[in-house]
């Protein structure tokens, strides 16, 4: 058991080492968009797009490089030689890729929320929207990762990525149309009302489900992914 745990930890460390460049690039690109967003109305649109693209692309690329490419390149033949069960492998992949995503996501989230709070030209009423969007980006990554861990075909993976990317736009549009949320976005002070906490709770609950599902489904397979 100790050897297996040590091997699992090494696989998690391998994910962090392997994707360190991607993590740093995504964080740097997204954070670089924030000063642009602070330069004016046009700059805000451009900077926000850069920030959002960096966060979404990071999640997609981690899932594709971390899982899909291993299938394609048959790298799992090496993993099969290790003292691991399929469940151990799924847990290592899930934890490793989640740990790869969380630091850049946290940095990008803190940067965006800090920008809204610090700049007088941006109403603080956008802070609740910002928190919900950042939480949704985490959920979006977890859904993509869950799908890639379960999907057996490239077509299914591509379909999930397209749908989740569309979902980000639909989420931003939908949140703005919720009266209890949209009505307060341009106010000088943030409003943390019941609608905000309900949406946040739903996001966190869905994130937990997306992370737990592979442990109950994909991890029960008799062979590796």
C-alpha positions in Angstrom: 0.0 0.0 0.0 2.8 2.4 0.9 4.5 1.7 -2.5 1.3 2.2 -4.3 0.7 5.5 -2.5 4.3 6.6 -3.3 3.7 5.7 -7.0 0.5 7.7 -7.0 2.2 10.7 -5.5 4.9 10.5 -8.2 2.3 10.5 -10.9 0.7 13.6 -9.4 4.1 15.2 -9.2 4.7 14.2 -12.9 1.5 16.1 -13.9 2.7 19.2 -12.1 6.2 19.0 -13.7 4.9 18.1 -17.2 2.4 21.0 -17.3 4.3 23.6 -15.5 5.0 25.6 -18.7 1.3 25.6 -19.6 0.3 26.7 -16.1 2.8 29.6 -16.2 1.9 30.6 -19.7 -1.8 30.7 -19.1 -1.4 32.6 -15.8 0.9 35.1 -17.4 -1.3 35.6 -20.4 -4.5 36.1 -18.4 -2.8 38.4 -15.9 -1.3 40.4 -18.8 -4.9 41.1 -20.0 -5.9 42.8 -16.7 -3.8 46.0 -17.2 -5.3 46.2 -20.7 -8.8 45.9 -19.2 -8.0 48.8 -16.9 -7.1 51.1 -19.9 -10.7 52.0 -20.9 -13.9 50.7 -22.3 -12.3 49.1 -25.4 -9.4 47.9 -23.4 -11.7 46.3 -20.9 -13.4 44.3 -23.6 -10.0 43.2 -25.1 -8.4 42.5 -21.7 -11.4 40.6 -20.4 -11.4 38.4 -23.5 -7.7 37.6 -23.1 -8.3 36.8 -19.4 -11.3 34.6 -20.1 -9.6 32.8 -23.1 -6.5 32.0 -20.9 -8.6 30.5 -18.2 -10.8 28.4 -20.6 -7.8 27.3 -22.7 -5.9 26.2 -19.7 -8.6 23.8 -18.6 -9.1 22.4 -22.1 -5.4 21.9 -22.8 -4.8 20.3 -19.4 -7.5 17.8 -20.0 -6.5 17.0 -23.6 -2.7 16.8 -22.9 -3.1 15.1 -19.6 -5.6 12.3 -20.6 -6.5 12.3 -24.3 -2.9 12.5 -25.6 -1.9 9.6 -23.3 -4.5 7.4 -25.0 -3.5 8.5 -28.4 0.2 8.0 -27.8 -0.3 4.7 -25.9 1.6 6.2 -23.0 -0.6 4.1 -20.6 1.3 1.0 -21.5 4.1 2.4 -19.3 1.6 3.1 -16.5 0.3 -0.5 -16.7 3.8 -1.6 -15.7 3.5 0.3 -12.4 2.0 -1.1 -9.2 -1.3 0.8 -9.8 -4.9 -0.2 -10.2 -7.1 1.6 -12.7 -8.7 3.3 -9.7 -5.3 4.5 -8.5 -4.6 5.9 -12.0 -7.9 7.8 -12.2 -7.3 9.3 -8.7 -3.8 10.3 -9.6 -5.0 11.9 -12.9 -7.9 13.7 -11.3 -5.8 15.1 -8.4 -2.8 15.9 -10.5 -4.7 17.8 -13.2 -6.8 19.6 -10.6 -3.7 20.7 -8.8 -2.3 21.9 -12.2 -5.4 24.0 -12.8 -6.0 25.5 -9.3 -2.9 27.8 -8.9 -3.3 29.6 -12.3 -7.1 29.8 -11.8 -6.7 31.2 -8.3 -4.2 33.8 -9.6 -6.4 34.8 -12.4 -9.5 35.0 -10.2 -7.7 37.1 -7.6 -6.3 39.4 -10.2 -9.7 40.0 -11.9 -11.6 40.5 -8.6 -8.8 42.7 -7.3 -9.0 44.8 -10.5 -12.7 45.4 -10.0 -12.3 46.3 -6.4 -9.3 48.6 -7.0 -10.4 50.6 -10.0 -12.9 53.5 -9.4 -14.1 53.3 -12.9 -15.4 49.8 -12.5 -18.5 49.4 -10.3 -18.0 47.2 -7.3 -21.4 45.8 -8.1 -19.6 43.5 -10.6 -17.9 41.7 -7.8 -20.6 39.1 -7.2 -20.8 38.5 -10.9 -17.0 38.1 -11.0 -17.1 35.5 -8.1 -19.8 33.5 -9.9 -17.9 33.6 -13.2 -14.6 32.5 -11.6 -16.5 29.6 -9.8 -18.1 28.7 -13.1 -14.7 28.5 -14.8 -13.6 26.0 -12.2 -16.8 24.0 -12.8 -16.2 24.2 -16.5 -12.8 22.7 -16.1 -14.1 19.9 -13.8 -16.8 19.0 -16.3 -14.3 18.8 -19.2 -11.9 16.7 -17.0 -14.7 14.4 -16.0 -15.8 14.0 -19.6 -12.3 13.2 -20.8 -11.8 10.7 -18.1 -15.0 8.9 -19.2 -15.1 9.5 -23.0 -13.7 6.8 -25.3 -13.7 8.7 -28.6 -12.2 12.0 -29.8 -15.5 13.0 -31.2 -17.2 12.9 -27.8 -14.3 14.9 -26.2 -14.5 17.5 -28.9 -18.3 17.7 -28.5 -18.0 18.3 -24.7 -15.3 21.0 -25.2 -17.5 22.8 -27.7 -20.6 22.6 -25.5 -18.7 23.7 -22.4 -17.1 26.6 -24.2 -20.6 27.7 -25.4 -21.8 27.2 -21.8 -19.5 30.0 -20.6 -21.1 32.5 -22.9 -24.6 31.3 -22.0 -23.8 31.5 -18.3 -22.6 35.1 -18.5 -25.7 36.1 -20.5 -28.0 34.1 -18.2 -26.6 35.6 -14.9 -27.0 39.1 -16.2 -30.7 38.3 -16.9 -31.4 37.2 -13.4 -33.2 40.2 -11.8 -31.8 39.7 -8.4 -28.2 39.7 -9.8 -28.3 41.8 -13.0 -30.1 44.7 -11.3 -27.1 45.3 -8.9 -24.1 44.9 -11.3 -23.7 48.6 -12.0 -24.1 49.7 -8.4 -21.2 51.2 -6.5 -21.4 48.5 -3.7 -21.6 44.7 -4.2 -24.8 43.0 -3.2 -24.4 39.6 -1.8 -28.0 38.5 -1.8 -29.8 35.1 -1.7 -29.7 34.7 -5.4 -25.9 35.0 -5.4 -25.5 32.4 -2.7 -27.9 30.1 -4.3 -26.1 30.2 -7.7 -22.7 29.8 -5.9 -23.9 26.8 -4.0 -25.2 25.2 -7.2 -21.9 25.8 -8.9 -19.9 24.3 -6.0 -22.3 21.3 -5.8 -22.0 20.6 -9.5 -18.2 21.0 -9.2 -18.1 18.4 -6.5 -20.3 16.0 -8.6 -18.0 16.4 -11.6 -14.9 15.6 -9.4 -16.5 12.6 -7.6 -18.1 11.0 -10.6 -14.9 9.6 -12.1 -14.1 8.0 -8.7 -17.3 6.0 -8.9 -17.5 5.3 -12.6 -14.2 5.5 -14.5 -12.2 4.2 -11.5 -14.3 1.0 -11.5 -13.1 0.0 -14.9 -11.0 -3.2 -15.1 -8.5 -1.6 -17.5 -6.8 1.8 -17.8 -8.5 4.7 -19.5 
